[in-house]
Amino acid sequence: MFHRIASLTLLFIFAIGFVAIDVASAEVTATRSDDGVTVEIDGKPFARYVTDFNGTPIVWPIIGPTGKAMTRSHPMAEGPDDERKDHPHHRSLWFTHGDVNGLSYWHRETVKHREFVKVEGGECAVIVARNDWLGKDSKRVCEDERALKFATDGDARWIDFDITFKATAGDVRFGDTKEGCMGVRVPGTMKVDSGKGGRIVNSHGQTDKEAWGKQAPWVDYHGPVDGQAVGIAMMNHPSSFRFPSYWHVRTYGLFAANPFGLRNFKGGGHDGTYVLPAGEEMTLRYRILFHRGDEKSGKVAEAFSTYAEESK
């Protein structure tokens, strides 16, 4: 009996070891094309970086741990019949701001892809791109260099989005407005207002409308997609500008981190405006985790602790 148990135990250990090796060896590829980069995990779709959709780079589509899309289809494509077709400037996953030197990149101005610095795969995929923020007469207001990393942890998936602004055309004024910045538009069935079980919760335990405008290291938005419970957690790294971020997260499905909108979030006596002096840089850092279940079963707090310990 002892030998049989020992043999079964060794078999179990070997099986666990095999699974661990298999998970760790997941290959994440990044394939360039004329209009962007396609990211796959072991040959299956994860995400696509699009260099220009209606005037800005975006990440769409994004496929989560259940094999389903994790952001709204509109305005990039036709979605389910019950999907709201509001706010066409909400473009899956993207970075923008509503007041940069008085111009609204949230609604209309152009962030133009200039070049890829790096595109590579491996245990994770890395995309580094440079972009010009254009103003009147297509003159450069500032530029950014963004580094995106795509990876998997078990069946959870995540995207790191680090963006460094460079004031290469004079001072850059980031105005106080709620319209920004690191944004995601969640699927229609996941949003709180759908009444299908969607919920917002932040690291302090504030939920739904109470989480709007609050400061927190992370926020989770979870709910059903095709009948399966999934979630999106957005985390702000401690080295990021003005950590921890304030959150422009709405029950109708908008989910955004915004370190500038203090007047809206805290009241008229506050001003979140920041002027980046000519020649200087500013970096914001986020991780977007796509997981099963709610923030507890998705182990979001633990995932943030791991992320926060990473040196940047």
WOZI-V836715 format. One record per residue. RES is the residue in three letters. SS is DSSP state (h for helix, s for strand, l for the rest). D_LAST is the distance of its C-alpha to the last C-alpha in Angstrom with 2 decimals. Layout:
RES&SS&D_LAST, RES&SS&D_LAST
//
This chain:
MET&l&52.91, PHE&h&50.40, HIS&h&49.89, ARG&h&49.49, ILE&h&46.84, ALA&h&45.05, SER&h&45.18, LEU&h&43.84, THR&h&41.02, LEU&h&40.06, LEU&h&40.30, PHE&h&38.00, ILE&h&35.41, PHE&h&35.69, ALA&h&35.33, ILE&h&32.16, GLY&h&30.78, PHE&h&31.83, VAL&h&30.18, ALA&h&26.89, ILE&h&27.09, ASP&h&28.09, VAL&h&25.20, ALA&h&22.64, SER&l&24.34, ALA&l&24.13, GLU&l&23.79, VAL&s&21.74, THR&s&23.23, ALA&s&22.59, THR&s&25.88, ARG&s&26.34, SER&s&29.38, ASP&l&30.81, ASP&l&29.18, GLY&s&25.82, VAL&s&24.19, THR&s&25.37, VAL&s&23.16, GLU&s&25.14, ILE&s&24.74, ASP&l&27.53, GLY&l&29.47, LYS&s&29.33, PRO&s&27.90, PHE&s&24.54, ALA&s&23.65, ARG&s&24.46, TYR&s&22.56, VAL&s&25.39, THR&l&25.14, ASP&l&27.81, PHE&l&29.43, ASN&l&31.55, GLY&l&29.50, THR&l&25.84, PRO&l&23.51, ILE&s&23.27, VAL&s&22.48, TRP&s&25.89, PRO&s&27.26, ILE&s&24.93, ILE&s&26.68, GLY&l&25.86, PRO&l&26.76, THR&l&30.46, GLY&l&30.76, LYS&l&31.20, ALA&s&29.58, MET&l&27.03, THR&l&27.47, ARG&l&30.64, SER&l&32.61, HIS&l&33.97, PRO&l&34.00, MET&l&32.87, ALA&l&35.72, GLU&l&38.46, GLY&l&37.39, PRO&l&39.56, ASP&l&42.58, ASP&l&41.30, GLU&l&37.97, ARG&l&37.91, LYS&l&37.78, ASP&l&36.60, HIS&l&33.78, PRO&l&33.60, HIS&l&30.50, HIS&l&28.57, ARG&l&27.42, SER&l&25.86, LEU&s&22.08, TRP&s&21.20, PHE&s&19.50, THR&s&21.92, HIS&s&23.31, GLY&l&26.91, ASP&l&27.19, VAL&s&25.64, ASN&l&28.17, GLY&l&30.68, LEU&s&30.20, SER&l&29.44, TYR&l&27.09, TRP&l&27.32, HIS&l&30.97, ARG&l&32.02, GLU&l&30.22, THR&s&28.64, VAL&s&25.11, LYS&s&26.11, HIS&s&24.33, ARG&s&24.59, GLU&s&23.14, PHE&s&20.95, VAL&s&18.67, LYS&s&17.95, VAL&s&19.54, GLU&s&19.48, GLY&l&20.07, GLY&s&20.06, GLU&l&18.65, CYS&l&16.65, ALA&s&17.39, VAL&s&15.16, ILE&s&16.44, VAL&s&15.31, ALA&s&17.91, ARG&s&19.06, ASN&s&21.30, ASP&s&23.75, TRP&s&24.62, LEU&s&28.37, GLY&l&30.90, LYS&h&34.63, ASP&h&36.26, SER&h&33.01, LYS&l&31.59, ARG&s&27.84, VAL&s&26.46, CYS&s&22.85, GLU&s&20.55, ASP&s&17.26, GLU&s&15.01, ARG&s&13.72, ALA&s&11.88, LEU&s&13.35, LYS&s&13.09, PHE&s&16.24, ALA&s&16.90, THR&s&19.37, ASP&s&19.71, GLY&l&23.46, ASP&l&24.99, ALA&s&22.14, ARG&s&20.04, TRP&s&16.79, ILE&s&15.17, ASP&s&11.58, PHE&s&12.07, ASP&s&9.63, ILE&s&12.09, THR&s&12.32, PHE&s&15.82, LYS&s&17.69, ALA&l&20.93, THR&l&22.96, ALA&l&26.27, GLY&l&26.55, ASP&l&25.25, VAL&s&23.76, ARG&s&24.87, PHE&s&23.16, GLY&l&26.12, ASP&l&26.60, THR&l&27.49, LYS&l&26.86, GLU&l&26.76, GLY&s&23.09, CYS&s&20.32, MET&s&18.23, GLY&s&21.41, VAL&s&23.07, ARG&s&26.84, VAL&l&27.85, PRO&l&31.03, GLY&l&34.27, THR&l&35.22, MET&l&31.96, LYS&l&32.27, VAL&h&33.77, ASP&h&36.72, SER&h&37.92, GLY&l&39.32, LYS&l&38.34, GLY&l&36.02, GLY&l&32.83, ARG&s&30.81, ILE&s&27.84, VAL&s&26.29, ASN&s&23.33, SER&l&21.65, HIS&l&24.50, GLY&l&27.20, GLN&l&28.31, THR&s&29.76, ASP&h&30.92, LYS&h&32.05, GLU&h&30.97, ALA&h&27.28, TRP&l&27.63, GLY&l&26.21, LYS&l&24.70, GLN&s&21.35, ALA&l&19.42, PRO&l&16.04, TRP&s&17.53, VAL&s&20.79, ASP&s&22.74, TYR&s&25.56, HIS&s&27.90, GLY&s&31.43, PRO&s&33.69, VAL&s&33.41, ASP&l&36.62, GLY&l&37.59, GLN&s&34.52, ALA&s&32.08, VAL&s&28.49, GLY&s&25.56, ILE&s&22.48, ALA&s&19.73, MET&s&17.20, MET&s&14.22, ASN&s&12.17, HIS&l&8.68, PRO&l&9.24, SER&l&6.93, SER&l&9.08, PHE&l&12.22, ARG&l&14.98, PHE&l&13.55, PRO&l&15.52, SER&l&16.99, TYR&s&20.72, TRP&s&22.12, HIS&s&24.80, VAL&s&25.86, ARG&l&29.53, THR&l&32.09, TYR&l&33.28, GLY&l&30.10, LEU&s&27.61, PHE&s&24.13, ALA&s&21.69, ALA&s&18.90, ASN&s&19.96, PRO&l&18.76, PHE&l&21.78, GLY&l&24.91, LEU&h&25.85, ARG&h&29.51, ASN&h&30.02, PHE&h&28.05, LYS&h&29.32, GLY&l&32.44, GLY&l&34.03, GLY&l&33.27, HIS&l&29.55, ASP&l&27.88, GLY&l&24.31, THR&l&24.80, TYR&s&22.17, VAL&s&23.05, LEU&s&20.50, PRO&l&22.46, ALA&l&23.52, GLY&l&21.30, GLU&l&18.12, GLU&s&14.97, MET&s&13.34, THR&s&10.38, LEU&s&10.81, ARG&s&8.96, TYR&s&11.29, ARG&s&12.45, ILE&s&16.20, LEU&s&18.00, PHE&s&21.60, HIS&s&23.65, ARG&s&27.26, GLY&l&29.03, ASP&l&27.95, GLU&l&24.89, LYS&l&26.48, SER&l&27.50, GLY&l&24.23, LYS&l&22.46, VAL&h&20.06, ALA&h&19.48, GLU&h&18.65, ALA&h&16.32, PHE&h&14.41, SER&h&14.32, THR&h&12.83, TYR&h&10.12, ALA&h&9.47, GLU&l&9.20, GLU&l&6.40, SER&l&3.78, LYS&l&0.00
//
